[in-house]
Structure formats: C-alpha cells, structure tokens
Amino acid sequence: MAQKKKRANEALTEPHFSVIGVEGEQLGMMDRESAFALAREKSLDLVEVWVSGDVPLVKLMDYGKYLFRQQKSQSKNRTTSKKADMKSLRITYKIGEHDLQVKARQARKFAENRHPLKITLQLRGRENQFSDIAAEKMHHFVDSLSDIYKAEGSVKKMGNTFQAILYPR
C-alpha cells in the first residue's frame, strides 16, 4: 500500500494559510512569511493537511517523525493481518459415510477460522471407470457443507481428479 506524500515547507506556494498548532489549536489565517517564520522558530515543518478552495489548511509538526510513525503503523498492520491459508481435504470415491462426516467436521473447524477449502477426489487405475460415482460423492460432500461454505463454482473434473474450491460464508 503506497503512502500518499503530503506537501510540506517549500512545496507550499500559496500566499495565505489557515494554520493549526502542534497540539491541534487554531492559530488562524497567516500569510506565507509569518507561517514559515513561526515554523522555523519552533523548529517544525509546515505540512498541508487539507485543501478547501484557495486557502490550504496546514499544521505545524515534525514531518520526519510523522512519516516514520506512518511507516511503522503500516508495517505493523502488515505483520498482524493474517492471510487465510487454503486448507485442503482429500476424499476417495469409496469413502464411508462416517469417514465423510469426520472430514465434514474438519471442514467446519476450518470454516470457524475463515479458511478457504479445496476438496479433491483422485481416481487411480481401475477406479477411473467409476467417475460417475466419484462425481456424485463430491457433490454430496459439497452439498453437506453448503450451510457454512459457498462453492466458487461447480465441481470440476480435470483428468482423473475432481476438485471443488469453497469459501466461508
């Protein structure tokens, strides 16, 4: 996320400013020279906060410290935000009903933590002749999770593998 730079000091070319002090107090309208003199006197920068019409609103602040705090908060936000990992479950075409319920329980735990889910069913060797049973098993499993997950599309078949991607509701 790119940080938007604010105009400061010499980049401000307007003849008059509405000035705010360090603590947020209104210092009123000032011409350019007196505003810069005040900033130099306090060893601070004049930073544009808002532009409304032809008179910008500027604030007295330490601009370097301000940029440092912005950068720190952005890096902190980046480290604290957790990206939801894609979880995956594999089932077989001849999986039993109880085992399917166990997998569904695992999927519900993933949904509580807001993880997307990828379900795969791979057919091997002679199992390829039972692709209709495998498709039915996948649809049944995806439908059993429809209260907590929504499917990105339908169940897709790629070669000998059925695949479905689900996102938490």
C-alpha positions as YAML, in Angstrom:
chain: A
units: angstrom
residues:
- id: 1
  name: MET
  ca: [0.00, 0.00, 0.00]
- id: 2
  name: ALA
  ca: [1.70, 3.18, -1.18]
- id: 3
  name: GLN
  ca: [1.71, 6.02, 1.25]
- id: 4
  name: LYS
  ca: [0.45, 9.36, -0.03]
- id: 5
  name: LYS
  ca: [3.02, 12.11, 0.42]
- id: 6
  name: LYS
  ca: [1.84, 15.42, 1.77]
- id: 7
  name: ARG
  ca: [3.15, 18.77, 0.60]
- id: 8
  name: ALA
  ca: [5.45, 20.37, 3.15]
- id: 9
  name: ASN
  ca: [7.53, 23.53, 3.59]
- id: 10
  name: GLU
  ca: [8.86, 24.85, 0.26]
- id: 11
  name: ALA
  ca: [6.32, 22.80, -1.73]
- id: 12
  name: LEU
  ca: [3.62, 25.08, -0.28]
- id: 13
  name: THR
  ca: [3.37, 28.08, -2.64]
- id: 14
  name: GLU
  ca: [0.07, 29.68, -1.66]
- id: 15
  name: PRO
  ca: [0.20, 33.25, -0.24]
- id: 16
  name: HIS
  ca: [-2.06, 32.53, 2.79]
- id: 17
  name: PHE
  ca: [-2.64, 29.53, 5.05]
- id: 18
  name: SER
  ca: [-5.01, 28.55, 7.80]
- id: 19
  name: VAL
  ca: [-2.58, 27.29, 10.47]
- id: 20
  name: ILE
  ca: [-3.07, 24.67, 13.19]
- id: 21
  name: GLY
  ca: [-0.60, 24.37, 16.08]
- id: 22
  name: VAL
  ca: [1.19, 21.28, 17.33]
- id: 23
  name: GLU
  ca: [-1.49, 20.45, 19.91]
- id: 24
  name: GLY
  ca: [-4.32, 20.99, 17.42]
- id: 25
  name: GLU
  ca: [-5.14, 24.57, 18.45]
- id: 26
  name: GLN
  ca: [-6.27, 27.00, 15.76]
- id: 27
  name: LEU
  ca: [-3.70, 29.73, 15.09]
- id: 28
  name: GLY
  ca: [-5.84, 31.36, 12.39]
- id: 29
  name: MET
  ca: [-5.05, 32.79, 8.97]
- id: 30
  name: MET
  ca: [-1.41, 33.72, 8.31]
- id: 31
  name: ASP
  ca: [0.50, 34.91, 5.31]
- id: 32
  name: ARG
  ca: [3.24, 32.70, 3.92]
- id: 33
  name: GLU
  ca: [6.20, 34.54, 5.50]
- id: 34
  name: SER
  ca: [4.81, 34.66, 9.05]
- id: 35
  name: ALA
  ca: [3.75, 30.98, 8.89]
- id: 36
  name: PHE
  ca: [7.26, 29.94, 7.82]
- id: 37
  name: ALA
  ca: [8.81, 32.20, 10.47]
- id: 38
  name: LEU
  ca: [6.67, 30.53, 13.15]
- id: 39
  name: ALA
  ca: [7.68, 27.08, 11.89]
- id: 40
  name: ARG
  ca: [11.39, 28.00, 11.90]
- id: 41
  name: GLU
  ca: [11.08, 29.48, 15.39]
- id: 42
  name: LYS
  ca: [9.67, 26.21, 16.76]
- id: 43
  name: SER
  ca: [11.98, 24.02, 14.58]
- id: 44
  name: LEU
  ca: [9.00, 22.34, 12.95]
- id: 45
  name: ASP
  ca: [7.63, 21.82, 9.45]
- id: 46
  name: LEU
  ca: [4.52, 23.24, 7.83]
- id: 47
  name: VAL
  ca: [2.56, 20.30, 6.40]
- id: 48
  name: GLU
  ca: [-0.56, 20.58, 4.26]
- id: 49
  name: VAL
  ca: [-3.44, 18.74, 5.90]
- id: 50
  name: TRP
  ca: [-6.43, 19.81, 3.82]
- id: 51
  name: VAL
  ca: [-7.16, 21.93, 0.78]
- id: 52
  name: SER
  ca: [-10.51, 23.67, 0.61]
- id: 53
  name: GLY
  ca: [-10.82, 26.35, -2.02]
- id: 54
  name: ASP
  ca: [-7.78, 28.59, -2.36]
- id: 55
  name: VAL
  ca: [-6.64, 28.57, 1.30]
- id: 56
  name: PRO
  ca: [-4.95, 25.32, 2.41]
- id: 57
  name: LEU
  ca: [-5.07, 24.10, 6.00]
- id: 58
  name: VAL
  ca: [-1.52, 23.50, 7.28]
- id: 59
  name: LYS
  ca: [-0.27, 22.06, 10.55]
- id: 60
  name: LEU
  ca: [2.94, 22.61, 12.47]
- id: 61
  name: MET
  ca: [4.58, 19.20, 13.01]
- id: 62
  name: ASP
  ca: [7.82, 17.26, 12.76]
- id: 63
  name: TYR
  ca: [7.26, 15.82, 9.29]
- id: 64
  name: GLY
  ca: [10.07, 13.23, 9.55]
- id: 65
  name: LYS
  ca: [8.60, 11.84, 12.76]
- id: 66
  name: TYR
  ca: [5.14, 11.78, 11.15]
- id: 67
  name: LEU
  ca: [6.43, 9.77, 8.16]
- id: 68
  name: PHE
  ca: [8.26, 7.38, 10.50]
- id: 69
  name: ARG
  ca: [5.07, 6.73, 12.51]
- id: 70
  name: GLN
  ca: [3.08, 6.15, 9.30]
- id: 71
  name: GLN
  ca: [5.66, 3.64, 8.09]
- id: 72
  name: LYS
  ca: [5.73, 1.86, 11.47]
- id: 73
  name: SER
  ca: [1.94, 1.54, 11.63]
- id: 74
  name: GLN
  ca: [1.79, 0.21, 8.06]
- id: 75
  name: SER
  ca: [4.43, -2.42, 8.77]
- id: 76
  name: LYS
  ca: [2.65, -3.37, 11.99]
- id: 77
  name: ASN
  ca: [-0.64, -3.75, 10.12]
- id: 78
  name: ARG
  ca: [1.09, -5.93, 7.54]
- id: 79
  name: THR
  ca: [2.54, -8.25, 10.18]
- id: 80
  name: THR
  ca: [-0.63, -8.51, 12.28]
- id: 81
  name: SER
  ca: [-3.00, -9.17, 9.41]
- id: 82
  name: LYS
  ca: [-3.30, -12.90, 8.89]
- id: 83
  name: LYS
  ca: [-3.87, -14.22, 5.43]
- id: 84
  name: ALA
  ca: [-6.31, -17.12, 5.38]
- id: 85
  name: ASP
  ca: [-4.48, -20.23, 4.26]
- id: 86
  name: MET
  ca: [-6.08, -22.52, 1.72]
- id: 87
  name: LYS
  ca: [-6.82, -25.78, 3.51]
- id: 88
  name: SER
  ca: [-7.36, -28.98, 1.58]
- id: 89
  name: LEU
  ca: [-9.21, -32.22, 2.15]
- id: 90
  name: ARG
  ca: [-8.82, -35.38, 0.08]
- id: 91
  name: ILE
  ca: [-11.58, -37.92, -0.19]
- id: 92
  name: THR
  ca: [-11.93, -41.12, -2.20]
- id: 93
  name: TYR
  ca: [-14.84, -42.36, -4.26]
- id: 94
  name: LYS
  ca: [-15.40, -45.31, -1.91]
- id: 95
  name: ILE
  ca: [-15.21, -43.34, 1.37]
- id: 96
  name: GLY
  ca: [-17.69, -44.45, 4.02]
- id: 97
  name: GLU
  ca: [-20.44, -42.24, 5.41]
- id: 98
  name: HIS
  ca: [-18.82, -41.96, 8.86]
- id: 99
  name: ASP
  ca: [-15.45, -41.02, 7.35]
- id: 100
  name: LEU
  ca: [-17.24, -38.38, 5.29]
- id: 101
  name: GLN
  ca: [-18.75, -36.97, 8.48]
- id: 102
  name: VAL
  ca: [-15.28, -36.81, 10.06]
- id: 103
  name: LYS
  ca: [-14.00, -34.87, 7.04]
- id: 104
  name: ALA
  ca: [-17.02, -32.56, 7.28]
- id: 105
  name: ARG
  ca: [-16.17, -31.90, 10.95]
- id: 106
  name: GLN
  ca: [-12.64, -30.95, 9.92]
- id: 107
  name: ALA
  ca: [-14.07, -28.63, 7.27]
- id: 108
  name: ARG
  ca: [-16.27, -26.94, 9.89]
- id: 109
  name: LYS
  ca: [-13.20, -26.26, 12.06]
- id: 110
  name: PHE
  ca: [-11.52, -24.68, 9.03]
- id: 111
  name: ALA
  ca: [-14.62, -22.53, 8.44]
- id: 112
  name: GLU
  ca: [-14.53, -21.25, 12.04]
- id: 113
  name: ASN
  ca: [-11.07, -19.87, 11.30]
- id: 114
  name: ARG
  ca: [-12.25, -18.38, 7.97]
- id: 115
  name: HIS
  ca: [-10.02, -20.65, 5.83]
- id: 116
  name: PRO
  ca: [-10.97, -21.39, 2.21]
- id: 117
  name: LEU
  ca: [-11.17, -25.09, 1.45]
- id: 118
  name: LYS
  ca: [-10.05, -27.16, -1.52]
- id: 119
  name: ILE
  ca: [-11.58, -30.61, -1.82]
- id: 120
  name: THR
  ca: [-10.01, -33.16, -4.14]
- id: 121
  name: LEU
  ca: [-11.00, -36.66, -5.14]
- id: 122
  name: GLN
  ca: [-8.50, -38.52, -7.29]
- id: 123
  name: LEU
  ca: [-9.26, -41.70, -9.17]
- id: 124
  name: ARG
  ca: [-6.46, -44.20, -9.77]
- id: 125
  name: GLY
  ca: [-6.15, -47.04, -12.22]
- id: 126
  name: ARG
  ca: [-9.36, -49.07, -12.50]
- id: 127
  name: GLU
  ca: [-11.20, -46.51, -10.35]
- id: 128
  name: ASN
  ca: [-11.45, -44.27, -13.45]
- id: 129
  name: GLN
  ca: [-14.42, -46.30, -14.68]
- id: 130
  name: PHE
  ca: [-16.41, -45.16, -11.62]
- id: 131
  name: SER
  ca: [-16.20, -41.43, -12.34]
- id: 132
  name: ASP
  ca: [-19.99, -41.07, -12.08]
- id: 133
  name: ILE
  ca: [-19.93, -42.43, -8.51]
- id: 134
  name: ALA
  ca: [-16.99, -40.14, -7.69]
- id: 135
  name: ALA
  ca: [-18.81, -37.08, -9.06]
- id: 136
  name: GLU
  ca: [-21.89, -37.98, -7.03]
- id: 137
  name: LYS
  ca: [-19.75, -38.39, -3.88]
- id: 138
  name: MET
  ca: [-18.13, -34.96, -4.43]
- id: 139
  name: HIS
  ca: [-21.49, -33.24, -4.99]
- id: 140
  name: HIS
  ca: [-22.91, -34.91, -1.88]
- id: 141
  name: PHE
  ca: [-19.93, -33.75, 0.23]
- id: 142
  name: VAL
  ca: [-20.01, -30.18, -1.12]
- id: 143
  name: ASP
  ca: [-23.77, -30.01, -0.52]
- id: 144
  name: SER
  ca: [-23.31, -31.18, 3.07]
- id: 145
  name: LEU
  ca: [-21.07, -28.15, 3.67]
- id: 146
  name: SER
  ca: [-23.33, -25.63, 1.91]
- id: 147
  name: ASP
  ca: [-24.51, -24.09, 5.22]
- id: 148
  name: ILE
  ca: [-21.01, -22.86, 6.13]
- id: 149
  name: TYR
  ca: [-19.21, -22.75, 2.77]
- id: 150
  name: LYS
  ca: [-20.17, -21.41, -0.62]
- id: 151
  name: ALA
  ca: [-18.71, -23.03, -3.72]
- id: 152
  name: GLU
  ca: [-16.63, -20.92, -6.10]
- id: 153
  name: GLY
  ca: [-18.26, -22.76, -8.98]
- id: 154
  name: SER
  ca: [-19.31, -26.31, -9.55]
- id: 155
  name: VAL
  ca: [-17.24, -29.43, -9.05]
- id: 156
  name: LYS
  ca: [-14.65, -29.53, -11.83]
- id: 157
  name: LYS
  ca: [-13.11, -32.62, -13.37]
- id: 158
  name: MET
  ca: [-9.55, -32.32, -14.59]
- id: 159
  name: GLY
  ca: [-8.27, -35.61, -15.96]
- id: 160
  name: ASN
  ca: [-8.81, -38.20, -13.25]
- id: 161
  name: THR
  ca: [-9.22, -35.62, -10.45]
- id: 162
  name: PHE
  ca: [-12.38, -33.94, -9.20]
- id: 163
  name: GLN
  ca: [-11.87, -30.63, -7.48]
- id: 164
  name: ALA
  ca: [-14.02, -28.05, -5.68]
- id: 165
  name: ILE
  ca: [-12.98, -24.79, -4.02]
- id: 166
  name: LEU
  ca: [-15.15, -23.47, -1.21]
- id: 167
  name: TYR
  ca: [-15.10, -20.13, 0.62]
- id: 168
  name: PRO
  ca: [-16.57, -19.47, 4.10]
- id: 169
  name: ARG
  ca: [-19.92, -17.69, 4.22]
...
